[in-house]
């Protein structure tokens, strides 16, 4: 199986979970849409902030620099946005991609990401907002042609460790998470590297994992 196929299969599982969440909300008003997407088979972490959240969040790095990957979603009826992502106290440089590419959650599986008309592309930089329109998901770290948004980190991120990551939204409460760092290998071999990756910088705060 190629690296691209592996990443796409993992992201398809994430998208399927998001789609089930939205569909489930329409079938049973007593159940939150998020309750239908609580389990995602992946190496990353998941977290919710009201009706906004993230699935399969992780950092891909060969030790110097890193790329944040994961699916951000909005199951609400009002738009929000990812304002910033930081890891080890360092802000990621966010490249918004092609006009802020989004994928509709109910039609995510097998669908082609479509540019959002209300989300014009902006210059890359820390704090570059990435729109999360109502009932959509946005995937960071897609390999292919990098049409989706990317979040690039500088600093040292040894694979096998955990790094403190903060995600700030425009409206929803921020998320503070311990996120795993995985090497750029196997199904993650095609995750893009940014211009900042590999640049010399001070070490980020990462804690190695230990066997129980």
Residue frames as a rotation matrix with the C-alpha (Angstrom) as fourth column:
UNK 1
0.578 0.816 0.000 0.00
0.816 -0.578 0.000 0.00
0.000 0.000 -1.000 0.00
UNK 2
-0.174 -0.671 0.721 1.43
0.599 -0.653 -0.464 3.41
0.782 0.351 0.515 -0.95
UNK 3
-0.822 -0.201 -0.534 1.94
0.558 -0.476 -0.680 6.21
-0.118 -0.856 0.503 1.55
UNK 4
-0.839 0.543 0.032 -0.72
-0.503 -0.798 0.333 8.33
0.206 0.263 0.942 -0.13
UNK 5
-0.135 0.816 -0.562 -3.24
-0.120 0.550 0.827 5.49
0.984 0.179 0.024 0.03
UNK 6
-0.367 -0.057 -0.929 -2.47
0.813 0.466 -0.350 4.96
0.453 -0.883 -0.124 3.70
UNK 7
-0.962 0.017 -0.271 -3.02
0.127 -0.854 -0.505 8.59
-0.240 -0.520 0.820 4.59
UNK 8
-0.616 0.778 -0.125 -6.20
-0.624 -0.384 0.680 8.73
0.481 0.497 0.722 2.54
UNK 9
-0.160 0.579 -0.800 -7.56
0.305 0.800 0.518 5.60
0.939 -0.161 -0.304 4.25
UNK 10
-0.608 -0.121 -0.785 -6.90
0.794 -0.072 -0.604 7.08
0.016 -0.990 0.140 7.68
UNK 11
-0.940 0.259 -0.223 -8.47
-0.237 -0.964 -0.120 10.41
-0.246 -0.060 0.967 6.71
UNK 12
-0.474 0.811 -0.344 -11.43
-0.327 0.200 0.924 8.57
0.818 0.550 0.170 5.19
UNK 13
-0.284 0.336 -0.898 -12.03
0.778 0.628 -0.011 6.92
0.560 -0.702 -0.440 8.58
UNK 14
-0.817 -0.036 -0.576 -11.98
0.416 -0.729 -0.543 10.36
-0.400 -0.683 0.611 10.19
UNK 15
-0.835 0.513 -0.201 -14.37
-0.532 -0.657 0.534 11.76
0.142 0.553 0.821 7.57
UNK 16
-0.384 0.710 -0.590 -16.68
0.161 0.681 0.714 8.78
0.909 0.179 -0.376 8.01
UNK 17
-0.481 0.160 -0.862 -16.86
0.876 0.138 -0.463 9.44
0.044 -0.977 -0.207 11.73
UNK 18
-0.887 0.139 -0.441 -17.70
-0.046 -0.976 -0.215 13.08
-0.460 -0.170 0.871 11.11
UNK 19
-0.698 0.650 -0.299 -20.35
-0.459 -0.087 0.884 12.17
0.549 0.755 0.360 8.56
UNK 20
-0.338 0.566 -0.752 -21.97
0.595 0.748 0.295 9.70
0.729 -0.347 -0.590 10.94
UNK 21
-0.733 0.017 -0.680 -22.03
0.607 -0.435 -0.665 12.39
-0.306 -0.900 0.309 13.59
UNK 22
-0.851 0.414 -0.322 -24.00
-0.479 -0.864 0.154 14.79
-0.214 0.286 0.934 11.43
UNK 23
-0.475 0.694 -0.541 -26.37
-0.304 0.447 0.841 12.14
0.826 0.564 -0.001 10.10
UNK 24
-0.529 0.232 -0.816 -26.93
0.717 0.637 -0.284 10.76
0.454 -0.736 -0.503 13.60
UNK 25
-0.905 0.181 -0.384 -27.97
0.122 -0.756 -0.643 14.19
-0.407 -0.629 0.663 14.83
UNK 26
-0.639 0.692 -0.335 -30.75
-0.738 -0.430 0.520 14.30
0.216 0.579 0.786 12.26
UNK 27
-0.323 0.503 -0.801 -32.06
-0.035 0.840 0.542 10.87
0.946 0.203 -0.253 13.23
UNK 28
0.259 0.364 -0.895 -32.18
0.856 0.342 0.387 11.29
0.447 -0.867 -0.223 16.99
UNK 29
0.320 -0.099 0.942 -32.46
-0.057 -0.995 -0.085 14.75
0.946 -0.026 -0.324 18.45
UNK 30
0.978 0.066 0.200 -31.75
-0.202 0.021 0.979 13.41
0.060 -0.998 0.034 21.95
UNK 31
0.515 -0.850 0.108 -28.20
0.721 0.498 0.481 12.41
-0.463 -0.169 0.870 20.92
UNK 32
0.425 -0.483 -0.766 -25.46
-0.395 -0.860 0.323 14.91
-0.814 0.165 -0.556 20.23
UNK 33
0.924 -0.141 -0.354 -23.94
-0.317 0.231 -0.920 14.67
0.212 0.963 0.168 16.76
UNK 34
0.047 -0.992 0.115 -20.53
-0.914 -0.089 -0.396 14.44
0.403 -0.086 -0.911 18.39
UNK 35
0.080 0.007 0.997 -21.51
-0.736 0.675 0.055 11.30
-0.672 -0.738 0.059 20.29
UNK 36
0.921 0.309 0.237 -21.66
-0.065 0.722 -0.689 9.45
-0.384 0.619 0.685 16.97
UNK 37
0.715 -0.699 0.003 -18.02
-0.029 -0.034 -0.999 10.32
0.699 0.714 -0.045 16.17
UNK 38
0.765 -0.378 0.522 -16.28
-0.628 -0.254 0.736 9.59
-0.145 -0.890 -0.432 19.46
UNK 39
0.361 -0.648 0.670 -14.24
0.094 0.740 0.665 6.66
-0.928 -0.177 0.328 18.20
UNK 40
0.840 -0.215 -0.499 -11.74
-0.540 -0.235 -0.808 7.18
0.056 0.948 -0.313 15.41
UNK 41
0.764 -0.605 0.224 -9.13
0.498 0.774 0.390 4.45
-0.410 -0.186 0.893 14.79
UNK 42
0.723 -0.548 0.421 -5.95
0.036 -0.578 -0.815 6.49
0.690 0.605 -0.398 14.48
UNK 43
-0.059 -0.846 -0.530 -2.62
0.871 0.216 -0.441 7.38
0.487 -0.488 0.725 16.09
UNK 44
-0.666 -0.218 0.713 -3.67
0.051 -0.967 -0.248 10.93
0.744 -0.129 0.655 16.97
UNK 45
-0.820 0.388 -0.422 -5.81
0.457 -0.002 -0.889 12.46
-0.346 -0.922 -0.175 19.69
UNK 46
-0.311 0.797 0.517 -9.36
0.549 -0.293 0.783 13.77
0.776 0.527 -0.346 19.60
UNK 47
-0.750 0.116 -0.651 -11.06
0.547 -0.444 -0.709 16.55
-0.371 -0.889 0.270 21.54
UNK 48
-0.025 0.834 0.552 -14.26
0.847 -0.275 0.454 18.58
0.531 0.479 -0.699 21.48
UNK 49
-0.914 -0.079 -0.398 -15.02
0.285 -0.822 -0.493 22.20
-0.288 -0.564 0.774 22.31
UNK 50
-0.173 0.941 -0.291 -18.78
-0.521 -0.338 -0.784 22.39
-0.836 0.015 0.548 22.19
UNK 51
0.763 0.533 0.364 -19.83
0.052 0.512 -0.858 21.60
-0.644 0.673 0.363 18.62
UNK 52
0.692 -0.643 -0.328 -16.33
-0.597 -0.255 -0.760 22.24
0.405 0.722 -0.561 17.29
UNK 53
0.641 -0.494 0.587 -13.40
-0.338 0.504 0.794 19.88
-0.689 -0.708 0.156 17.65
UNK 54
0.044 -0.744 -0.667 -10.60
-0.993 0.041 -0.112 17.84
0.111 0.667 -0.737 16.15
UNK 55
0.899 0.162 0.407 -9.96
-0.206 0.977 0.065 14.20
-0.387 -0.142 0.911 15.27
UNK 56
0.703 -0.652 0.283 -6.66
0.709 0.670 -0.219 12.36
-0.047 0.355 0.934 14.74
UNK 57
0.891 -0.401 0.211 -4.48
-0.369 -0.913 -0.176 15.33
0.264 0.079 -0.961 15.74
UNK 58
0.654 -0.757 0.008 -0.76
0.592 0.518 0.618 14.58
-0.472 -0.399 0.786 15.64
UNK 59
0.588 -0.592 -0.551 2.59
-0.658 -0.747 0.099 16.08
-0.470 0.304 -0.828 14.66
UNK 60
0.883 -0.360 0.301 4.68
0.464 0.761 -0.453 14.50
-0.067 0.540 0.839 11.90
UNK 61
0.724 -0.690 -0.016 8.40
-0.688 -0.724 0.048 15.17
-0.045 -0.024 -0.999 12.26
UNK 62
0.634 -0.644 -0.428 11.81
0.321 0.723 -0.612 13.69
0.704 0.250 0.665 11.59
UNK 63
0.090 -0.564 -0.821 13.11
0.996 0.034 0.086 15.57
-0.021 -0.825 0.564 14.62
UNK 64
-0.754 -0.365 -0.547 13.60
0.350 -0.927 0.137 19.09
-0.556 -0.088 0.826 13.26
UNK 65
-0.731 0.602 -0.321 10.50
-0.680 -0.604 0.414 21.01
0.055 0.521 0.851 12.28
UNK 66
-0.800 0.505 0.325 7.09
0.346 0.830 -0.437 19.40
-0.491 -0.237 -0.838 12.04
UNK 67
-0.762 0.647 -0.031 3.70
-0.344 -0.364 0.865 19.36
0.549 0.670 0.500 10.34
UNK 68
-0.656 0.636 0.405 0.39
-0.412 0.148 -0.899 19.30
-0.632 -0.757 0.165 12.20
UNK 69
-0.798 0.467 -0.380 -2.16
-0.194 0.399 0.896 16.87
0.570 0.789 -0.228 10.77
UNK 70
-0.796 0.596 -0.107 -5.77
0.388 0.367 -0.845 16.26
-0.465 -0.714 -0.524 11.73
UNK 71
-0.468 0.748 0.471 -9.42
0.582 -0.141 0.801 16.86
0.665 0.649 -0.369 10.84
UNK 72
-0.933 0.235 -0.271 -11.09
0.052 -0.659 -0.750 19.92
-0.355 -0.715 0.603 12.33
UNK 73
-0.559 0.801 0.213 -14.88
0.651 0.266 0.710 20.02
0.512 0.536 -0.671 12.21
UNK 74
-0.903 0.421 0.091 -17.84
-0.406 -0.763 -0.503 22.24
-0.142 -0.491 0.859 13.01
UNK 75
-0.728 0.682 -0.066 -21.11
0.643 0.714 0.276 20.46
0.236 0.159 -0.959 13.76
UNK 76
-0.432 0.554 -0.712 -22.84
0.427 -0.570 -0.702 23.70
-0.794 -0.607 0.010 14.67
UNK 77
0.406 0.682 0.608 -25.05
0.897 -0.171 -0.408 26.05
-0.174 0.711 -0.681 12.69
UNK 78
0.959 -0.147 -0.243 -22.74
-0.156 -0.988 -0.017 29.07
-0.237 0.054 -0.970 13.01
UNK 79
0.639 -0.769 -0.015 -19.34
0.197 0.183 -0.963 29.54
0.743 0.613 0.269 11.39
UNK 80
0.841 -0.533 -0.091 -16.13
-0.014 -0.190 0.982 29.47
-0.541 -0.824 -0.167 13.42
UNK 81
0.729 -0.652 -0.207 -12.44
-0.283 -0.011 -0.959 29.36
0.623 0.758 -0.193 12.50
UNK 82
0.590 -0.696 -0.409 -9.11
0.804 0.463 0.374 27.94
-0.071 -0.549 0.833 13.63
UNK 83
0.981 -0.190 0.034 -7.22
-0.189 -0.982 -0.023 31.10
0.038 0.016 -0.999 14.64
UNK 84
0.120 -0.993 -0.003 -3.91
-0.920 -0.110 -0.377 29.55
0.374 0.048 -0.926 15.68
UNK 85
0.939 -0.022 -0.343 -2.15
0.125 0.951 0.281 26.29
0.320 -0.307 0.896 16.50
UNK 86
0.265 -0.896 0.358 0.91
-0.874 -0.380 -0.304 26.20
0.408 -0.232 -0.883 18.74
UNK 87
0.849 -0.100 -0.519 3.13
0.205 0.967 0.148 23.32
0.487 -0.232 0.842 19.85
UNK 88
0.153 -0.817 -0.555 5.70
0.980 0.197 -0.020 23.46
0.126 -0.541 0.831 22.62
UNK 89
0.212 0.012 -0.977 4.96
0.510 -0.854 0.100 27.16
-0.834 -0.520 -0.187 23.00
UNK 90
-0.795 -0.530 -0.296 5.69
-0.008 -0.477 0.879 27.91
-0.607 0.701 0.375 19.32
UNK 91
0.233 0.906 -0.353 3.05
-0.432 -0.229 -0.873 29.15
-0.871 0.356 0.338 16.89
UNK 92
-0.153 -0.185 0.971 2.65
0.711 0.662 0.238 27.15
-0.687 0.726 0.030 13.72
UNK 93
-0.706 -0.018 -0.708 2.83
-0.464 -0.743 0.482 28.95
-0.534 0.669 0.516 10.39
UNK 94
-0.071 0.800 0.595 -0.52
0.334 0.582 -0.742 28.26
-0.940 0.146 -0.309 8.77
UNK 95
-0.930 -0.129 -0.345 -0.78
-0.294 -0.304 0.906 28.13
-0.221 0.944 0.245 4.98
UNK 96
-0.243 0.961 0.135 -4.50
-0.600 -0.039 -0.799 28.27
-0.763 -0.275 0.585 4.13
UNK 97
-0.534 0.049 0.844 -4.33
0.486 0.835 0.259 26.28
-0.692 0.549 -0.470 0.90
UNK 98
-0.854 0.243 0.460 -6.65
0.396 -0.271 0.878 26.82
0.338 0.931 0.135 -2.05
UNK 99
-0.433 0.697 0.572 -9.09
-0.402 -0.717 0.569 29.46
0.807 0.017 0.591 -0.85
UNK 100
-0.550 0.206 0.809 -9.52
-0.807 0.119 -0.579 27.69
-0.216 -0.971 0.100 2.47
UNK 101
-0.503 0.332 -0.798 -10.45
-0.429 0.705 0.565 24.21
0.750 0.627 -0.212 1.27
UNK 102
-0.456 0.445 0.771 -13.31
-0.784 0.210 -0.585 22.60
-0.422 -0.871 0.253 3.18
UNK 103
-0.841 0.271 -0.469 -15.20
-0.060 0.814 0.578 19.34
0.538 0.514 -0.668 2.91
UNK 104
-0.029 0.916 0.400 -18.89
-0.863 -0.225 0.452 19.05
0.504 -0.332 0.797 3.76
UNK 105
-0.641 -0.301 0.706 -19.20
-0.707 0.589 -0.391 16.60
-0.297 -0.750 -0.591 6.65
UNK 106
0.282 0.802 0.527 -22.36
-0.473 0.594 -0.651 14.76
-0.835 -0.066 0.547 5.47
UNK 107
0.989 0.099 -0.109 -20.78
-0.140 0.402 -0.905 14.07
-0.046 0.910 0.412 2.04
UNK 108
0.378 -0.925 0.033 -17.18
-0.821 -0.318 0.473 13.68
-0.427 -0.206 -0.880 3.20
UNK 109
-0.042 -0.438 0.898 -16.66
-0.040 0.899 0.436 10.02
-0.998 -0.018 -0.055 2.29
UNK 110
-0.157 -0.119 0.980 -15.49
0.862 0.468 0.195 9.78
-0.482 0.875 0.029 -1.31
UNK 111
0.855 0.515 0.065 -16.20
0.488 -0.755 -0.438 13.46
-0.177 0.406 -0.896 -1.93
UNK 112
-0.098 -0.870 0.484 -13.80
0.870 -0.311 -0.382 15.95
0.482 0.384 0.787 -3.45
UNK 113
-0.196 -0.022 -0.980 -12.96
0.762 -0.633 -0.138 18.94
-0.618 -0.774 0.141 -1.27
UNK 114
0.258 0.387 0.885 -14.54
0.859 -0.511 -0.027 22.11
0.442 0.768 -0.464 -2.62
UNK 115
-0.808 -0.581 0.101 -13.32
0.484 -0.751 -0.450 25.66
0.337 -0.314 0.887 -2.11
UNK 116
0.007 0.812 -0.583 -15.54
0.938 -0.208 -0.278 27.73
-0.347 -0.545 -0.763 0.17
UNK 117
0.125 0.087 0.988 -16.70
0.724 -0.689 -0.031 30.92
0.679 0.719 -0.149 -1.50
UNK 118
0.897 0.283 0.339 -16.77
-0.010 -0.755 0.656 32.74
0.442 -0.592 -0.674 1.84
UNK 119
0.747 -0.665 -0.014 -13.16
0.169 0.170 0.971 31.82
-0.643 -0.728 0.240 2.62
UNK 120
0.894 -0.442 -0.078 -10.69
-0.235 -0.312 -0.921 33.64
0.382 0.841 -0.382 0.37
UNK 121
0.464 -0.804 -0.371 -7.06
0.794 0.564 -0.229 32.55
0.393 -0.188 0.900 0.53
UNK 122
0.966 -0.227 0.127 -4.76
-0.260 -0.855 0.450 34.56
0.006 -0.467 -0.884 2.78
UNK 123
0.187 -0.973 -0.136 -1.00
-0.583 0.001 -0.812 34.84
0.790 0.231 -0.567 3.13
UNK 124
0.405 -0.114 -0.907 0.63
0.528 0.839 0.130 32.18
0.747 -0.532 0.400 5.29
UNK 125
-0.416 -0.607 0.677 1.62
-0.323 -0.597 -0.734 33.16
0.850 -0.525 0.053 8.81
UNK 126
-0.860 0.125 -0.495 1.06
0.496 0.432 -0.753 32.55
0.119 -0.893 -0.434 12.51
UNK 127
-0.539 0.723 -0.432 -2.54
0.150 -0.422 -0.894 33.28
-0.829 -0.547 0.119 13.41
UNK 128
-0.830 0.316 -0.460 -3.81
-0.540 -0.248 0.804 32.97
0.141 0.916 0.376 9.83
UNK 129
-0.230 0.801 0.553 -7.49
-0.640 0.304 -0.706 31.99
-0.733 -0.516 0.443 10.42
UNK 130
-0.980 0.049 -0.195 -8.76
-0.110 0.679 0.725 28.85
0.168 0.732 -0.660 8.75
UNK 131
-0.331 0.930 0.157 -12.55
-0.926 -0.353 0.137 29.03
0.183 -0.100 0.978 8.32
UNK 132
-0.964 0.262 0.055 -14.74
0.241 0.940 -0.243 26.30
-0.115 -0.220 -0.969 9.82
UNK 133
-0.601 0.799 -0.020 -18.08
-0.671 -0.491 0.556 26.88
0.434 0.348 0.831 8.17
UNK 134
-0.063 0.679 0.731 -21.22
-0.873 0.318 -0.371 25.33
-0.484 -0.662 0.573 9.66
UNK 135
0.702 0.413 0.580 -21.49
-0.238 0.904 -0.356 21.56
-0.671 0.112 0.733 9.15
UNK 136
0.773 -0.519 -0.364 -18.09
-0.337 0.150 -0.929 21.21
0.537 0.842 -0.059 7.53
UNK 137
0.747 -0.664 0.029 -14.72
0.322 0.400 0.858 19.63
-0.582 -0.632 0.512 8.26
UNK 138
0.769 -0.607 -0.202 -11.27
-0.575 -0.517 -0.634 20.88
0.280 0.603 -0.747 7.26
UNK 139
0.885 -0.465 0.007 -8.31
0.437 0.837 0.330 18.51
-0.159 -0.289 0.944 7.05
UNK 140
0.616 -0.776 -0.134 -4.79
-0.759 -0.631 0.162 19.74
-0.211 0.002 -0.978 7.76
UNK 141
-0.181 -0.879 0.440 -1.81
-0.644 0.444 0.623 17.85
-0.743 -0.170 -0.647 6.32
UNK 142
0.818 0.471 0.332 -3.27
-0.047 0.629 -0.776 16.30
-0.574 0.619 0.536 3.17
UNK 143
-0.110 -0.951 0.290 -0.44
0.352 0.235 0.906 14.93
-0.930 0.202 0.309 0.99
UNK 144
0.446 0.414 0.793 -1.60
0.833 0.131 -0.537 15.11
-0.326 0.901 -0.286 -2.67
UNK 145
-0.016 -0.424 0.905 -1.14
0.751 -0.603 -0.269 18.61
0.661 0.675 0.328 -4.08
UNK 146
-0.737 -0.269 -0.621 -1.34
0.663 -0.471 -0.582 20.42
-0.136 -0.840 0.525 -0.73
UNK 147
-0.453 0.640 0.621 -4.70
0.281 -0.558 0.781 21.89
0.846 0.528 0.073 -1.73
UNK 148
0.632 0.683 -0.366 -5.83
0.547 -0.058 0.835 21.90
0.549 -0.728 -0.410 1.90
UNK 149
0.739 -0.347 0.578 -4.45
-0.544 -0.813 0.207 24.00
0.398 -0.467 -0.789 4.76
UNK 150
0.262 -0.743 -0.616 -1.06
0.544 0.641 -0.542 23.22
0.797 -0.193 0.573 6.31
UNK 151
0.927 -0.067 0.369 0.38
-0.334 -0.596 0.730 24.07
0.171 -0.800 -0.575 9.73
UNK 152
0.408 -0.875 -0.260 4.18
0.359 0.416 -0.835 24.03
0.839 0.248 0.484 9.83
UNK 153
0.992 -0.088 -0.089 6.28
0.066 -0.234 0.970 24.10
-0.106 -0.968 -0.227 13.00
UNK 154
0.236 -0.971 0.036 9.85
-0.324 -0.113 -0.939 25.09
0.916 0.210 -0.342 13.76
UNK 155
0.205 -0.235 0.950 11.85
-0.976 0.020 0.216 23.60
-0.070 -0.972 -0.225 16.60
UNK 156
-0.763 -0.533 -0.365 12.88
-0.528 0.840 -0.123 20.12
0.372 0.099 -0.923 17.65
UNK 157
0.250 0.899 0.358 10.13
-0.960 0.277 -0.026 17.49
-0.123 -0.338 0.933 17.88
UNK 158
-0.773 -0.634 0.021 11.65
-0.629 0.771 0.100 14.05
-0.079 0.064 -0.995 18.54
UNK 159
-0.025 0.772 -0.636 9.36
-0.586 0.504 0.634 11.24
0.810 0.388 0.440 17.29
UNK 160
-0.236 0.033 -0.971 7.95
0.519 0.849 -0.097 9.13
0.821 -0.527 -0.217 20.10
UNK 161
-0.927 -0.145 -0.345 7.32
0.372 -0.462 -0.805 12.06
-0.042 -0.875 0.482 22.41
UNK 162
0.203 0.979 0.002 4.29
0.976 -0.202 0.083 14.07
0.082 -0.015 -0.997 23.45
UNK 163
-0.853 -0.452 0.262 4.03
0.456 -0.889 -0.048 17.82
0.254 0.078 0.964 22.90
UNK 164
-0.278 0.745 -0.607 1.69
0.556 -0.390 -0.734 20.35
-0.783 -0.541 -0.306 24.49
UNK 165
-0.802 0.116 0.585 -0.50
0.520 -0.347 0.781 21.73
0.294 0.931 0.218 21.70
UNK 166
-0.405 0.714 -0.571 -2.97
0.249 -0.515 -0.820 24.60
-0.880 -0.475 0.031 21.96
UNK 167
-0.627 0.354 0.694 -5.67
0.726 -0.061 0.686 25.16
0.285 0.933 -0.219 19.34
UNK 168
-0.668 0.382 -0.639 -7.39
0.138 -0.780 -0.611 28.55
-0.732 -0.496 0.468 19.45
UNK 169
-0.322 0.678 0.661 -10.77
0.940 0.148 0.307 29.07
0.110 0.720 -0.685 17.78
UNK 170
-0.739 0.096 0.666 -12.45
0.070 -0.973 0.218 32.37
0.670 0.208 0.713 16.99
UNK 171
0.031 0.872 0.489 -15.57
-0.707 -0.327 0.628 31.49
0.707 -0.365 0.606 18.98
UNK 172
0.780 0.269 -0.565 -15.25
0.097 0.840 0.534 28.08
0.618 -0.471 0.629 20.64
UNK 173
0.803 -0.497 0.329 -13.09
-0.479 -0.208 0.853 27.65
-0.355 -0.843 -0.405 23.73
UNK 174
0.115 -0.856 -0.504 -9.45
-0.919 0.100 -0.381 26.80
0.377 0.507 -0.776 23.04
UNK 175
0.969 0.125 -0.215 -8.18
-0.070 0.966 0.250 23.22
0.239 -0.228 0.944 23.35
UNK 176
0.112 -0.951 0.289 -5.04
-0.992 -0.123 -0.019 22.27
0.054 -0.285 -0.957 25.30
UNK 177
0.953 0.290 -0.085 -3.84
-0.299 0.946 -0.126 18.78
0.044 0.145 0.988 24.39
UNK 178
-0.035 -0.935 0.352 -0.91
-0.549 0.312 0.775 16.40
-0.835 -0.166 -0.525 24.68
UNK 179
0.820 0.369 -0.437 -0.26
-0.535 0.227 -0.814 15.37
-0.201 0.901 0.384 21.09
UNK 180
0.498 -0.651 0.572 1.99
0.341 0.754 0.561 12.52
-0.797 -0.085 0.598 19.89
UNK 181
0.251 -0.533 -0.808 4.91
-0.860 -0.505 0.067 13.08
-0.444 0.678 -0.586 17.52
UNK 182
0.638 0.014 0.770 5.30
0.207 0.960 -0.189 10.44
-0.742 0.280 0.609 14.81
UNK 183
-0.452 -0.883 -0.126 8.08
0.042 -0.163 0.986 10.04
-0.891 0.440 0.111 12.22
UNK 184
0.251 0.450 -0.857 7.50
-0.841 -0.337 -0.423 10.88
-0.479 0.827 0.294 8.56
UNK 185
-0.861 -0.496 -0.114 7.41
-0.501 0.786 0.362 7.21
-0.090 0.368 -0.925 7.53
UNK 186
-0.737 0.595 0.321 4.95
0.536 0.804 -0.259 4.55
-0.412 -0.018 -0.911 6.43
UNK 187
0.075 0.873 0.481 1.49
0.990 -0.122 0.067 5.99
0.117 0.472 -0.874 5.81
UNK 188
0.753 0.163 -0.637 2.78
0.354 -0.917 0.185 9.40
-0.554 -0.365 -0.748 6.98
UNK 189
-0.198 -0.950 0.241 5.69
0.752 0.010 0.659 9.51
-0.629 0.311 0.712 4.50
UNK 190
-0.376 0.088 0.922 3.80
0.832 -0.406 0.378 11.82
0.408 0.910 0.080 2.14
UNK 191
0.635 0.533 -0.559 2.76
0.730 -0.651 0.209 14.40
-0.253 -0.541 -0.802 4.73
UNK 192
0.615 -0.393 0.684 4.10
0.367 -0.625 -0.689 17.70
0.698 0.674 -0.240 3.36
UNK 193
-0.010 -0.658 -0.753 7.09
0.954 -0.232 0.191 19.48
-0.300 -0.716 0.630 4.84
UNK 194
0.911 0.412 -0.012 7.06
0.399 -0.887 -0.232 23.26
-0.106 0.207 -0.973 5.00
UNK 195
0.489 -0.749 0.447 9.78
0.127 -0.446 -0.886 25.77
0.863 0.490 -0.123 4.19
UNK 196
0.366 -0.324 0.873 10.39
-0.851 -0.497 0.172 26.19
0.378 -0.805 -0.457 7.91
UNK 197
0.977 0.032 0.210 10.91
-0.125 0.886 0.447 22.47
-0.171 -0.463 0.870 8.53
UNK 198
0.534 -0.845 0.033 14.54
0.813 0.503 -0.294 21.73
0.232 0.184 0.955 9.22
UNK 199
0.309 -0.416 0.855 15.42
-0.074 -0.907 -0.415 25.32
0.948 0.065 -0.311 10.12
UNK 200
-0.535 -0.569 -0.625 17.58
0.565 0.309 -0.765 25.52
0.629 -0.762 0.156 13.24
UNK 201
0.118 0.599 0.792 15.62
-0.455 -0.676 0.579 26.53
0.883 -0.429 0.193 16.32
UNK 202
-0.634 -0.309 0.708 15.54
-0.767 0.140 -0.626 25.97
0.094 -0.941 -0.326 20.05
UNK 203
-0.887 0.260 -0.381 14.10
0.226 0.965 0.131 22.69
0.402 0.031 -0.915 21.24
UNK 204
-0.071 0.936 0.345 10.38
-0.620 -0.312 0.719 22.52
0.781 -0.163 0.603 21.93
UNK 205
-0.496 -0.047 0.867 9.13
-0.829 0.322 -0.457 21.02
-0.258 -0.946 -0.198 25.16
UNK 206
0.255 0.524 -0.812 8.43
-0.665 0.705 0.246 17.34
0.701 0.478 0.529 24.45
UNK 207
-0.011 -0.214 0.977 8.16
-0.905 0.417 0.081 14.48
-0.424 -0.884 -0.198 26.90
UNK 208
-0.673 -0.266 -0.690 9.21
-0.596 0.748 0.292 10.98
0.438 0.608 -0.662 25.78
UNK 209
0.508 0.860 0.044 6.67
-0.773 0.432 0.465 8.22
0.381 -0.270 0.884 26.20
UNK 210
-0.638 -0.692 0.337 7.52
-0.769 0.554 -0.319 5.32
0.034 -0.463 -0.886 28.45
UNK 211
-0.360 0.477 -0.802 6.24
-0.088 0.838 0.538 1.77
0.929 0.265 -0.260 28.45
UNK 212
0.442 0.605 0.663 3.84
-0.749 -0.157 0.643 1.03
0.493 -0.781 0.383 31.30
